[in-house]
Amino acid sequence: MDATEALVTRLAGTFADLGLRHVVISPGSRNTPLSTAFASEPRIETHVVLDERSAAYFALGAAKQSGVPVALVCTSGTAAANYHPAIVEADRAGVPLLVLTADRPPELRGVDAPQTIDQIGLYGNAIRMFHDVGVPDEATATAAPSLAVRAWTAALDAPQGPVHLNFPFREPLAAPTRPAPPSSLRHRRGDVQLPPESLAELAERLSGRRSLIVAGGHQRAGFAAAAAMFAGRARVPVIADVQCRFPSPATLAYGDLLAVAGYLHSHEPEIVVRIGPVPTSRPVWSWLQETDVEQIAIGDGSWSDPLGTVSTAYRSDPAITLADLAGRTEPGPSPWIESWRRADDSIDAAVTAALETEAFPNEPAVARIVWESAPSGATIYAGSSMPIRDLDSFAGRPRGDLAVLANRGANGIDGVLSAAAGAAASDGRRVVVLIGDLSALHDATAMGSIARMGLPVTIVVVDNNGGGIFHFLPQAESLSSDPFETLFGTPQDLSLIPVAEAFGIPARAVETDADLRSAVASATGPDLIEVVTDRGENVAVHERLRAAAARSLR
């Protein structure tokens, strides 16, 4: 066994020992040693995705769904550069990835060799660790298990994120066919927990007060149970993003509409506990920015306060901290949480009634139907523009049997279908994608992977022929129709149905709420459902629903 073969087989074997179960490979020549080593490891499932940009988001979705690092393997040159958008998303969202890029050896760098770019530090500060492995020799092969543990640890340590290992291979390129024997190497991630004196201080700070929890982003497993236990015992209402919303008497389903209606201004708490990034709802985070209420943050990652309003940050795992606080914090006043429950119930009744009077299809109704009709145990993967906002505002009561994922780290519209495909491939769960037409077109090549792999992915496309979110922004009022449509509306005049069918995905349009409900509930995937809406009318529908919510609180 030569040095290259020894290096890659030991590396793949050690990653498998540590718990790696999925690798996404972008086909190429220079990465032959890595690709064949992972393909020969029986404990690791190999996914081949042609488009490197799509492959990286595929790995991102698989890692988000599983909570375990997923490996990416590509050849040298622009292949590695195409991974960059997903790596930025993984960095901002705290998703563990192992990015393994093949490279030319040192003598071919900087001399205009084909398919060679500068890959040293290619991803800048978006990664947790970078290591140029060096041309394989006896020393690098011997150190491979140690390197694997180091990379695995760096990806999983708080804050979690991507790791980049760069492999300069010389020809001839080895193609190993036998896995390395299993080793005794293991990794056990510890959680960041507050010391007793800090926990006591925090408990005292919250005891007996009118408190409010505002949680954003996607939270790790265990958060929902811990937050429900603490909030219930301490009588603390919870405004949580739809990504981390959970069933509980303390959970508010309509935080966004409560903020729109001015309820947060008229019922200000004494202290706000912030968890995760700023929430999806702009009215909620605008209130957080405007209010003088004391705000504290709990999180085990990097500093997260773009609003500049946090007075104290407790660096600890939110789930563990809330569970520890549950038996230490004196409950807040009963009328406080009851008033929030009544307000939330009023909005629920008003919005439900208002939706029944709106003509279908409309985008808030589509979001609610997808939410209500998704099969138990499914994952909803939401587009980062209007779909996640409509789910957050109008989905209704939380469901504990659904997971909600979105690429809301960097908030780009790219890679949604690829990430949803990765989520489905990671564990075989049904994934229902709620996505706009521009975002779907942006990532259309992912449909090829979804069809070829037979993934259980149902794609619900809200086709408003353009960028609907821009109609809610100042540009819609400050620009006349022509430049607005050209620069922001960007109509493509293209149905996604023939696009999906060209990739081998069954597709159809629905026009009634009953048909959409039935299609989402019964589809097994892969399939695509298109719902055509009107961008201009969508603004009016949102205004009417928000007005109904506000009236219900008067």
C-alpha positions in Angstrom: 0.0 0.0 0.0 1.6 3.3 -1.1 1.4 6.5 1.0 -1.5 8.0 -0.8 -3.6 4.8 -0.4 -2.6 4.5 3.3 -3.5 8.2 3.9 -7.0 8.2 2.4 -8.1 4.7 3.6 -7.0 5.5 7.2 -8.8 8.9 7.0 -12.0 7.4 5.7 -11.9 4.6 8.2 -11.3 6.9 11.1 -14.1 9.2 10.1 -16.4 6.1 10.0 -15.2 5.1 13.5 -16.1 8.6 14.7 -19.6 8.4 13.3 -19.5 9.7 9.7 -22.3 8.1 7.7 -22.7 10.2 4.6 -20.3 11.6 2.0 -21.2 13.7 -1.0 -18.9 13.3 -3.9 -18.5 15.6 -6.9 -17.0 13.6 -9.7 -13.5 14.4 -10.8 -10.1 13.0 -11.5 -7.8 14.5 -8.9 -10.0 13.4 -6.1 -9.9 9.8 -7.2 -8.0 8.6 -4.0 -10.5 10.2 -1.7 -13.6 9.2 -3.7 -12.6 5.5 -4.0 -11.5 5.4 -0.3 -14.9 6.6 0.9 -16.8 4.4 -1.6 -14.9 1.4 -0.3 -15.9 2.1 3.3 -19.0 0.0 4.0 -20.2 2.1 7.0 -20.4 5.3 4.9 -23.1 5.9 2.3 -21.9 7.6 -0.9 -24.0 10.2 -2.8 -22.7 11.4 -6.2 -24.0 14.9 -7.2 -22.7 16.4 -10.5 -23.1 20.1 -9.7 -20.6 21.1 -7.0 -22.8 24.0 -5.8 -25.7 21.6 -5.5 -23.6 18.9 -3.9 -22.5 21.3 -1.1 -26.0 22.2 -0.3 -27.0 18.6 -0.4 -24.4 17.9 2.3 -25.6 20.9 4.2 -29.2 19.6 4.3 -28.1 16.1 5.3 -26.0 17.6 8.2 -28.8 19.9 9.3 -31.3 17.0 9.3 -29.0 14.5 11.2 -26.9 16.9 13.4 -23.9 14.8 12.4 -21.0 16.0 10.1 -21.3 15.1 6.5 -18.2 15.0 4.2 -17.8 16.7 0.8 -15.2 15.6 -1.7 -14.3 17.3 -4.9 -11.5 17.7 -7.4 -9.2 20.8 -7.7 -10.0 24.2 -9.3 -13.4 25.8 -9.6 -15.0 22.7 -8.3 -13.8 23.7 -4.8 -14.9 27.3 -5.5 -18.4 26.2 -6.2 -18.7 24.9 -2.6 -18.3 28.3 -1.2 -21.9 29.5 -0.9 -23.0 26.5 1.1 -19.9 26.7 3.3 -20.9 30.3 4.1 -24.4 29.1 5.0 -22.9 26.3 7.1 -20.7 28.8 8.9 -23.6 31.2 9.7 -26.0 28.5 10.6 -23.6 26.4 12.7 -23.8 23.2 10.5 -20.9 20.8 10.8 -19.3 19.9 7.4 -16.1 18.2 6.4 -14.9 19.7 3.2 -12.2 17.6 1.5 -10.7 19.2 -1.6 -8.2 17.6 -3.9 -5.4 19.9 -5.2 -2.4 19.9 -7.4 1.0 19.3 -5.7 3.1 22.4 -4.8 5.2 22.2 -8.0 2.1 22.8 -10.1 0.8 25.8 -8.2 1.4 29.3 -9.5 2.7 28.0 -12.9 -0.6 28.2 -14.9 -1.2 24.4 -14.6 -4.7 23.4 -15.8 -7.5 23.1 -13.3 -5.4 24.8 -10.6 -6.4 27.7 -8.4 -5.1 28.9 -5.0 -7.0 26.7 -2.6 -5.0 27.6 0.5 -7.4 29.4 2.8 -10.0 29.3 0.0 -13.0 29.8 2.3 -11.5 32.5 4.4 -12.9 32.9 7.9 -16.1 30.9 7.1 -14.5 27.7 8.5 -13.6 26.4 11.9 -10.3 24.8 10.8 -8.1 24.7 7.7 -5.3 22.3 7.1 -3.2 21.7 3.9 -2.4 18.0 4.4 0.7 18.0 2.2 1.8 15.5 -0.5 1.1 12.0 0.9 4.2 10.4 2.5 4.8 8.0 5.3 4.4 10.8 7.9 1.1 12.2 6.6 -0.3 8.6 6.3 0.7 7.8 9.8 -1.0 11.0 11.1 -4.2 10.5 9.2 -6.3 9.1 12.1 -5.1 12.0 14.3 -6.1 14.5 11.6 -9.5 13.0 11.2 -10.2 13.3 15.0 -8.9 16.9 14.9 -11.2 17.8 12.0 -14.2 16.0 13.5 -13.7 17.8 16.8 -13.3 21.2 15.2 -16.6 20.7 13.2 -18.6 19.7 16.3 -17.1 22.0 18.9 -19.3 25.1 19.7 -19.9 27.0 17.5 -20.3 24.1 15.1 -19.4 24.6 11.5 -17.4 23.6 8.4 -13.8 22.3 8.3 -11.6 22.4 5.2 -8.8 19.8 4.5 -6.9 20.3 1.3 -5.1 17.3 -0.3 -2.4 17.9 -2.9 -2.1 14.6 -4.8 0.6 13.7 -7.2 0.1 11.3 -10.1 -0.3 8.4 -10.4 -3.6 8.7 -8.4 -4.2 5.8 -6.2 -7.6 4.1 -6.2 -8.0 2.1 -3.0 -10.5 -0.7 -3.0 -10.3 -2.0 0.6 -11.3 -0.2 3.8 -9.0 0.3 6.7 -9.6 -2.0 9.7 -11.8 -0.4 12.4 -10.0 1.4 15.2 -10.9 2.3 18.8 -11.0 6.0 18.1 -14.2 7.7 19.3 -15.3 11.2 20.0 -17.8 12.3 22.7 -19.0 15.9 22.4 -19.5 17.7 25.7 -22.1 20.4 26.2 -21.4 23.9 27.4 -23.0 24.3 30.8 -23.2 27.3 33.1 -21.3 27.1 36.4 -23.4 27.0 39.5 -22.8 30.6 40.5 -23.9 31.9 37.0 -26.9 29.7 37.0 -28.0 31.0 40.4 -27.5 34.5 39.2 -29.6 33.9 36.1 -32.4 32.2 38.1 -32.5 35.1 40.5 -32.6 37.5 37.6 -35.7 35.8 36.1 -37.6 34.8 39.3 -41.0 36.3 39.7 -40.7 38.7 36.8 -42.7 39.3 33.7 -40.3 37.5 31.3 -40.5 36.7 27.6 -38.5 34.2 25.6 -37.7 35.1 22.0 -36.0 32.2 20.1 -34.8 32.3 16.6 -33.3 29.9 14.1 -33.1 26.1 14.2 -32.3 24.7 17.7 -30.7 21.4 18.5 -32.6 18.3 19.7 -33.7 18.7 23.3 -34.5 22.4 23.1 -38.2 21.9 22.7 -38.6 19.7 25.8 -36.4 21.9 28.0 -38.0 25.1 26.9 -41.5 23.8 27.3 -40.7 22.6 30.8 -39.1 25.8 31.9 -41.7 28.1 30.3 -44.5 26.1 31.8 -43.2 26.1 35.3 -42.0 29.7 35.2 -45.1 31.1 33.4 -43.0 32.6 30.6 -44.6 33.2 27.2 -42.4 32.0 24.2 -42.2 33.7 20.8 -40.2 31.2 18.7 -39.4 31.0 15.0 -41.4 28.3 13.2 -38.0 26.5 12.9 -37.9 25.9 16.7 -41.6 26.4 17.7 -42.9 23.7 19.9 -46.3 22.7 21.3 -46.8 24.0 24.8 -49.3 26.2 26.7 -46.6 28.8 26.9 -45.8 28.9 23.1 -47.3 31.7 21.0 -48.2 30.7 17.5 -48.5 34.3 16.3 -45.6 36.3 17.6 -45.2 38.1 14.3 -48.8 39.2 14.2 -48.7 40.1 17.9 -45.9 42.5 17.1 -47.6 43.9 14.0 -50.7 44.6 16.1 -48.6 46.5 18.6 -49.1 44.0 21.5 -45.5 43.8 22.3 -45.4 47.6 22.8 -48.5 47.6 25.0 -47.5 44.5 27.1 -43.8 44.9 27.5 -42.0 42.4 29.8 -39.5 43.3 32.4 -36.8 41.1 30.8 -36.4 39.2 27.5 -34.4 36.0 27.2 -33.1 35.7 23.6 -32.0 32.4 22.2 -30.4 31.9 18.8 -30.2 34.4 16.0 -32.7 37.3 15.5 -36.1 35.9 14.7 -37.5 35.7 11.1 -40.2 38.2 12.0 -39.1 41.7 11.2 -41.8 43.3 13.5 -40.5 41.2 16.4 -36.8 42.1 16.0 -37.7 45.7 15.3 -39.5 45.8 18.6 -36.4 44.2 20.2 -34.3 47.0 18.7 -36.6 49.8 19.8 -37.6 48.7 23.3 -35.7 49.7 26.5 -36.5 46.3 28.1 -33.5 44.4 29.5 -32.4 41.7 27.1 -30.1 38.8 27.9 -28.8 36.0 25.5 -28.2 32.3 26.1 -26.2 30.4 23.5 -23.1 28.2 23.2 -21.9 29.7 19.9 -20.4 32.9 18.8 -21.7 36.3 19.8 -25.1 36.8 18.1 -26.5 40.3 18.6 -26.8 42.3 15.4 -29.3 44.6 17.1 -26.8 45.6 19.7 -29.3 45.3 22.6 -28.1 42.4 24.7 -26.8 43.5 28.1 -25.6 40.1 29.3 -24.6 36.9 27.4 -24.6 33.5 29.0 -22.4 31.1 27.0 -24.1 27.8 27.5 -26.3 25.3 25.7 -29.8 26.7 25.7 -31.5 23.3 26.2 -29.4 22.4 29.2 -29.6 25.9 30.7 -33.4 26.1 30.5 -33.7 22.6 32.0 -31.4 23.6 34.8 -33.5 26.8 35.4 -36.8 24.9 35.5 -36.5 24.0 39.2 -34.7 27.1 40.3 -36.8 30.0 39.0 -39.9 31.4 40.8 -42.9 31.6 38.5 -43.9 34.9 37.0 -47.3 36.3 37.7 -50.2 34.2 36.4 -52.1 37.1 34.8 -49.0 37.9 32.7 -48.9 34.6 30.7 -52.7 34.3 30.6 -52.9 37.7 28.9 -50.5 36.5 26.2 -52.5 33.3 25.7 -55.8 35.2 25.3 -54.2 37.5 22.7 -52.7 34.6 20.8 -56.1 32.8 20.8 -57.8 35.9 19.5 -55.5 36.2 16.6 -55.8 32.5 15.8 -59.5 32.8 15.5 -59.4 36.0 13.5 -56.7 34.8 11.1 -58.5 31.5 10.6 -61.8 33.2 9.8 -60.1 35.7 7.5 -58.3 33.0 5.5 -61.7 31.4 4.9 -62.9 34.5 3.2 -59.9 35.0 1.0 -60.0 33.6 -2.6 -57.6 30.7 -3.1 -54.9 30.4 -4.1 -53.2 32.9 -1.9 -49.7 32.5 -0.3 -50.6 32.6 3.4 -53.2 29.9 2.8 -50.7 27.8 0.8 -48.3 28.0 3.8 -51.0 27.0 6.3 -52.2 24.1 4.1 -48.7 22.7 3.7 -48.2 23.0 7.4 -51.5 21.2 8.3 -51.2 18.6 5.6 -47.6 17.5 5.8 -47.5 13.9 7.1 -46.5 13.2 10.7 -42.8 12.7 10.9 -42.0 14.8 7.9 -39.6 17.7 7.5 -40.7 20.9 5.9 -37.8 22.7 4.1 -38.8 26.3 3.5 -37.4 28.8 1.1 -35.7 31.8 2.6 -37.8 34.5 1.2 -41.6 34.6 1.5 -42.2 30.9 2.3 -40.4 30.9 5.7 -42.1 34.2 6.5 -45.6 32.9 5.6 -45.0 29.8 7.7 -43.8 31.8 10.6 -46.8 34.2 10.5 -49.7 32.0 9.4 -49.0 28.3 10.0 -51.1 28.2 13.1 -50.7 26.0 16.1 -47.3 24.3 16.5 -46.9 20.7 15.5 -44.4 18.6 17.5 -44.4 15.9 14.8 -42.8 18.1 12.2 -39.3 19.4 11.8 -38.7 22.7 10.0 -35.5 23.6 8.2 -34.4 26.6 6.2 -31.2 28.1 4.9 -31.4 31.1 7.2 -27.8 31.4 8.2 -26.9 33.7 5.4 -30.5 33.9 4.3 -29.8 33.3 0.6 -32.4 31.9 -1.8 -29.9 29.4 -3.3 -29.6 25.7 -2.7 -33.0 25.0 -1.1 -33.9 22.0 -3.3 -30.4 20.6 -2.9 -30.5 20.9 0.9 -33.9 19.4 1.0 -32.6 16.5 -1.1 -29.7 16.0 1.4 -32.1 16.1 4.3 -34.2 13.3 2.7 -31.2 11.3 1.8 -29.8 11.4 5.3 -32.5 9.4 7.0 -35.2 8.7 4.4 -37.8 10.9 6.1 -40.5 12.6 3.9 -39.4 16.2 3.0 -42.0 18.8 1.9 -40.4 21.8 0.3 -42.2 25.1 0.3 -40.4 27.3 -2.2 -40.9 30.2 -4.6 -40.5 30.0 -8.3 -37.2 32.0 -8.5 -35.6 29.9 -5.8 -36.7 26.7 -7.5 -35.3 27.8 -10.8 -32.0 28.9 -9.1 -31.5 25.3 -7.9 -33.3 23.4 -10.7 -30.4 21.0 -11.2 -31.2 19.5 -7.8 -34.3 17.9 -9.3 -32.0 15.6 -11.3 -30.5 14.2 -8.0 -33.9 14.0 -6.4 -35.3 12.0 -9.4 -32.2 9.8 -9.9 -32.0 8.9 -6.2 -35.8 8.4 -5.9 -35.9 10.7 -2.8 -39.1 11.2 -0.9 -39.2 14.9 -1.7 -42.5 16.8 -2.5 -41.8 20.2 -3.9 -44.6 22.8 -3.5 -43.8 25.8 -5.7 -45.5 29.0 -5.1 -45.3 30.5 -8.6 -46.0 34.2 -8.5 -43.7 34.8 -11.5 -41.0 36.7 -9.8 -39.7 38.0 -6.5 -42.7 38.5 -4.4 -40.9 39.7 -1.3 -39.8 42.9 -3.1 -43.4 44.1 -3.2 -43.2 44.5 0.6 -40.0 46.6 0.5 -39.6 50.4 -0.2 -38.5 49.7 -3.8 -42.1 48.8 -4.7 -43.3 52.3 -3.9 -40.2 54.4 -4.9 -39.9 52.9 -8.4 -42.2 53.0 -11.4 -43.4 49.7 -12.8 -40.8 49.2 -15.6 -37.6 49.4 -13.5 -39.2 47.7 -10.6 -40.3 44.7 -12.7 -36.9 44.5 -14.5 -34.7 44.8 -11.5 -36.8 43.3 -8.6 -39.9 41.6 -9.9 -37.8 39.7 -12.4 -40.6 37.6 -14.0 -39.3 34.5 -15.8 -42.6 33.5 -17.4 -41.7 29.9 -17.0 -43.7 27.1 -15.4 -41.7 24.6 -13.2 -43.9 21.7 -14.4 -42.0 21.0 -17.6 -38.7 21.6 -15.9 -39.5 19.0 -13.3 -40.8 16.6 -15.9 -37.6 17.0 -17.9 -35.7 15.7 -14.9 -38.1 12.8 -14.5 -40.2 14.2 -11.6 -44.0 13.9 -11.9 -45.6 17.4 -11.7 -48.9 19.0 -11.7 -50.7 22.3 -11.0 -53.4 22.7 -8.3 -56.0 25.4 -8.2 -58.1 24.6 -5.1 -57.3 24.4 -1.4 -58.8 20.9 -1.3 -56.6 19.7 -4.1 -53.5 21.1 -2.5 -54.3 19.6 0.8 -54.8 16.2 -0.8 -51.7 16.4 -2.9 -49.4 17.3 0.0 -51.0 14.7 2.4 -50.9 11.8 -0.1 -47.7 12.4 -2.1 -44.8 10.1 -1.5 -42.2 11.9 -3.7 -40.4 12.7 -5.7 -43.1 15.0 -7.1 -43.8 18.7 -7.7 -46.9 20.7 -7.1 -47.3 24.1 -8.6 -49.6 26.8 -7.2 -49.9 30.0 -9.2 -50.4 33.2 -7.2 -50.4 36.9 -7.9 -47.6 39.1 -6.5 -49.5 42.3 -6.3 -52.6 40.7 -4.7 -50.4 38.9 -2.2 -49.5 42.2 -0.6 -53.2 43.1 -0.2 -53.9 39.6 1.3 -51.2 40.1 3.9 -52.6 43.6 4.8 -56.1 42.2 5.3 -54.9 39.4 7.5 -52.7 41.7 9.6 -55.7 44.1 10.0 -57.9 41.2 11.1 -55.3 40.3 13.7 -55.1 43.9 15.0 -58.9 44.2 15.2 -59.1 41.0 17.3 -57.0 42.6 20.0 -59.0 45.8 20.3 
